[in-house]
Amino acid sequence: MGLDIRIPLGLIFLVTGGLMSVYGFITRGNAAIYEKSMGINLNLTWGLIMFFFGLVMFIIGRRKKWQDDPVTPRPWERGAGPHH
């Protein structure tokens, strides 16, 4: 039960990184925008990094995990303990 923090965190990074990547891709030919960053398209670079980080966080948060849940115990704990 409960929401894993990696899911909303991953979604935030996915959306922000996606927007930055699209903006960086659209403005990649404009040298005036990237003059202060020595001609490096930081929007595209960091947008892609943020997008892939968000994707990893989202996938890790969505995978099935074993939790300490007294109602539905882990498969190897079934039948063990005082509650036979």
WORAWO-V474398 format. One record per residue. N is the residue number from 0. PHI is phi as a letter, one per 20 degrees, with the letter a starting at -180 (NA if undefined). OMEGA is omega in radians with two decimals (* if undefined). D_LAST is the distance of its C-alpha to the last C-alpha in Angstrom with 1 decimal. Layout:
n: (N,N)
phi: (PHI,PHI)
omega: (OMEGA,OMEGA)
d_last: (D_LAST,D_LAST)
//
This chain:
n: (0,1,2,3,4,5,6,7,8,9,10,11,12,13,14,15,16,17,18,19,20,21,22,23,24,25,26,27,28,29,30,31,32,33,34,35,36,37,38,39,40,41,42,43,44,45,46,47,48,49,50,51,52,53,54,55,56,57,58,59,60,61,62,63,64,65,66,67,68,69,70,71,72,73,74,75,76,77,78,79,80,81,82,83)
phi: (NA,o,d,f,f,f,f,f,f,f,f,f,f,f,f,f,f,f,f,f,f,f,f,f,f,f,e,f,e,e,f,f,f,d,f,f,d,l,n,e,e,f,f,f,f,f,f,f,f,f,f,f,f,f,f,f,f,f,f,f,f,e,f,f,c,e,d,f,c,f,f,c,f,f,g,e,e,f,n,e,n,f,e,g)
omega: (3.12,-3.12,3.09,-3.08,-3.13,-3.13,3.11,3.09,3.10,3.12,3.11,3.13,3.09,-3.10,-3.12,3.12,3.10,3.12,3.12,3.14,3.12,3.11,3.12,3.12,-3.14,-3.07,-3.05,-3.13,-3.09,-3.08,-3.09,-3.13,-3.03,3.13,-3.11,-3.13,3.11,3.09,-3.13,3.14,-3.08,3.11,3.13,-3.10,-3.09,3.04,3.10,3.11,3.13,3.13,-3.12,3.05,3.11,3.11,3.12,3.12,-3.13,-3.14,3.13,3.13,-3.11,-3.10,-3.12,-3.12,3.08,3.11,3.04,-3.09,-3.10,-3.12,3.12,-3.10,3.09,-3.09,-3.10,3.10,-3.14,3.13,3.13,3.09,-3.03,-3.06,-3.10,*)
d_last: (23.7,27.2,30.2,30.8,34.1,35.3,35.6,38.3,39.9,40.2,41.7,44.2,45.3,45.5,47.8,49.9,50.3,51.1,53.8,55.3,55.3,57.1,59.6,60.2,60.7,63.1,65.1,65.2,68.9,70.0,71.1,72.1,68.6,67.4,70.5,68.8,66.0,68.5,68.1,64.4,62.5,59.7,58.4,57.6,56.4,54.0,53.1,51.8,49.9,48.3,47.5,45.7,43.9,42.7,41.7,39.6,37.9,37.2,35.8,33.5,32.3,31.6,29.6,25.9,24.1,20.7,20.2,17.9,16.3,13.3,13.3,13.5,12.2,14.2,13.8,13.4,10.6,8.3,5.3,6.5,6.6,5.8,3.8,0.0)
//
